[in-house]
Amino acid sequence: MTKSKVQKKTNSSSIGKIKNLKLSIQFSLDGFSFCITDENKITVYFSEYTFNKTQDSPKNLLTKIEEIFKKDNSLQQDFISVLVIHQNNLSTLVPNQYFDESSLEKYLNFNIKTLATDFITFDDLESLEAKNIFVPYVNINNYLFQNFGEFEYKHHHSILIEKLIKKSTFTDKRMFVNVNTSTFDILVLEGKKLILANSFTHSTKEDFVYYILFTAEQLDLNTEQFQLTLIGNIEEEHDAYKLLYQYIRNINFLESQNLFFKELSQSKHSNFILLGE
């Protein structure tokens, strides 16, 4: 079962009247979401689908995505560009000075187990002078190519890192946590310098808090002093937040400046990768 949570500013029937539409898609084993922007980069439509359970393979994820495409007319527009964001934990960062394009598999094998059939690629992160090496879901890329033709695709860490660094106006060391249904990302920045970026799975609030505290300990972050910023699927009334606040005092939410949130019932810190500004 797939739960649809559609949020929109422009009716889907009117989208086709807008010129130079751009589409951004984000998907993971937990769900699928997309936003449409106009020629002025203004968000005109957003839709989110969450699955009742985490899919256990890219094959099953593709089946879910195919079902969405068949029934969501908003995806059947003419777009001048399409950006596809792969959200998974199959990635690693390598500084440019150590990067060798012929060694992509070796870099990844330090963190994850790759298969001989895996296609491996990378994003160029100019702000970090580094590469984000990752495994995209090729079967889904192939399906989207059938629908749209050529498109750009990136790993979600690349988008997240770029957006956070762009917004960074501080000089101290801070932690950012991007919360999803069954996973979350931890990034630590010191000004515009990335100290750490990693993804974790969680099924309980204890899992969630443990990994954050463990990361803080490894980086010598004082839980009474350092700033923790939350984005994504978490609110103050959630049990995970309440438990986290017992250990870390300085917690805030990173709210987007995207005016589209005036049309949403969701918090301004949600869907940061697609809608955050």
N, C-alpha and C positions, 0 to 999 in steps of 0.2 A: 504494500500500500504506500502511496505517495501523498503527502499532505501539501496542498498548495496554499501559499500565503502571498497573495498578489497585492502589491502596493503600487499605485500608479498616480501620475499627475495628468497624463494625457490618455484618453480612451484608446484602446488598442485599435479600434476602427479608424481613428484619426491619425495614427502614427504614420500611415502611408502617405499622408499629405505633407509631411515634413520633409524637407530636402536634406540631403547629405547626412543621413543617419549613420551613427557608429554603434556597433554592438560589442559589449564586453561580457564574456561568459566565465563563470567560475564554477568548478565542480570538484567534489571529493567523493569518497565512498559513503558519506553521510547525506549528501544533497547536491542540488543544482540551483544556481541562481544566475541572473543576468540583468544588465541595465542597458538602456539605450540613451544615447546622447545626441544632441543636434549639432549643427555646424559651429555653434558657439560654445561647445563643450558643456552645455547645460543638460542635466539629466531630465529626461522626459518620461521615462518608464522604468520600473524596477519590478522584478518578480522573483520569488524564492520558493523552492520546493524542498521539503525535508522528507527523508525516507523514514519509515517506521522502525527500521533497523539498519545498522551499518552493512553495506554490501561487502561480500567476502572476496570479490574479485573484480577486475576491470571489465570482464565479460558481463557480469550481472549489472554493473554500473551502466554499461552501454545500453542494455535492455531498458533500464529506467529512463535514460536520456532519450532513447528512441520513442518511448511512450509520451514523453513531454513534448517532443517536437511534433508529434502527430496531432496533438490537441491544442497546442498554444500557437495561435495565429500571429502573435507578436514576433515570433521567430521567423516568420515567412516573409519578411520585408526585404527590400533591396537596401543593402548596407554598403557604404563606400569603404568601410574597413571593419575587420573583426579581430578582436583580441581574445585569446583563449587562455585561461589561467588554470594550470594543473595544481591542485592542492593535494599533496601527499608528503610522506616523510622520506622519500627516496632522493635525497639531495645532499650535497656537501659543498662548502666554500673553499676555494683555493686562491691564494694571492697570485697576481699576475707573474710575479718573479719566479714562482715555482710551477707555473702552469705549462703543461705540454699537452697539446690537443690529442696526441697519439696515446695518452695514458689515462683517458677518462675512466675506464673501467677500474684501473688500479686505485684511483682516488676514491671512488665510491666504495670499493671493497674494504676500505678502512672502517666504514660506518655501517654498511648494509651488505647483504648477500645478493649479488647480481646473478642473473642467468645468462647463459651464452646467447640467448635469443633477444635479450633486452636491447632496445635502442637507447643510446645515451647521448645527451646533448648538453648545451650549457647556455647560460645567459651572461652577458658582459655587464658587470656592475661598475660603471665608470667612476661613480662617487667613492667606491671602495678600492679601486684598482684591483679588482678580483673577479673571479668567475664563479658562478653558481652552477655546479654540475648536477644534472638530475635525469631521472627516467620518466619521460612522459608516457601517458597511456596512449600508445600508438593506435589501438583499435578505435578509440574515440576521435583521435585526430583524423583518421581515415574517414570516419563517418561524417565529421564536420566538413571535411574537404568536399565530400559529395554534395553537401548542402550549400556551401558558400564559395567553393573554389579556394584560392590562396588566402591564408590568414596568418597572423602573427600569434605565437604562443610563448608563454613564459611560466616559470615556476612561481608559486604564490609567495615564497620567501623573497624572491627578487622584487616583486611589487611592494611587499610589506617593508622591506629594508629601505627601498628608495623613498617611499612616502615618509617613513619615520625620520630618516636623515634629513630630508627636505624641511621637515617641521622642527627640527632640533634647533633650539635657541639657548641651550644650557651648556655648561662646561663640566658639571659633575657626572658621576657614573649613575645611570638610572636603568631600571628594568621595565620592560614592556611585555605584557602577556596578552596574546590574542587567543580568545577562547572560542572553540568550536564544539560541536556536539560530543564527539568522542576523542578529540585531540585538542591540543593547545600548543602554541608557539611561545617560546621565551627568547626575547632579544634583549641584550644589554648594550647600551650605548654610553660612550663617554664623549659628550659633545657630538661631533659628526663621525666619530671613530667607533666602529663596531667591535665589541669585545666578545660577544657570543651570540649565536643563533642556533636554536635547536627546536625540535618538535617532540612531543610526548603524547602517549595515549593515556586516558584516564576513564575509569568507570565509577569511581567514588570521589567524594569531596576530599577524602584523606589522600588519595593519589595526587590529586591536583595540588594540594598544599605541600605535600612532601617534596615534589620535584621543584617547586618554587623555593622552598627553604633550603633544599640541598644545593641548588644553583647559587643562592645567596651566600651560603657557607663557603662554597668552593671559590667564590670571587671576593671573599672577605667583605661582604656587604653587611653593615650593621642593621639589623631588622628594626631598630628603634630610630634609625636616621635616614636610610636611603628611600628614594621615591619610587614607588611601584605604580605604574600606569596600566590600567586595564582597557581592553577593547574587545569587541566581539560579543558573544552570547553569554553575558553575565551581568547581573544586577545586584544592587545592595541587599535586596530581600532574599537572594539565593543562599542556600546553606553553605555552598562553597565559599562565597564571599564572607559570610559571617565567621566561618572557621579561619579563613585567611587573616581576617582583621584581628583575631586573637593573638597573632604572632607578628604581624607587620602593621605598623601604625599609620605610615604615610602612604595612603592609597588614594588614587584619583582615577577618573575616567577621561580618556582623550576624546573630546567631542568634535565631530566634523563640522566644518563651516558650510557644507553643502546645503543650499537652500531647499533642496528636495525633501529634506527631513521634515519640513513643515507639513508635507503631505503624508508622512508616515506615522504609524502608531508605534513604531519602534524607537528605541533610544538613539541619540546622535552618535554614540560610540559603537553601534552595531554595524555589521557589514562594511568594515573599514576598508578592506582591500578593494571592493568595488565602488563604494560611495564616499570614502574618506577624503577630505580635502583639508 
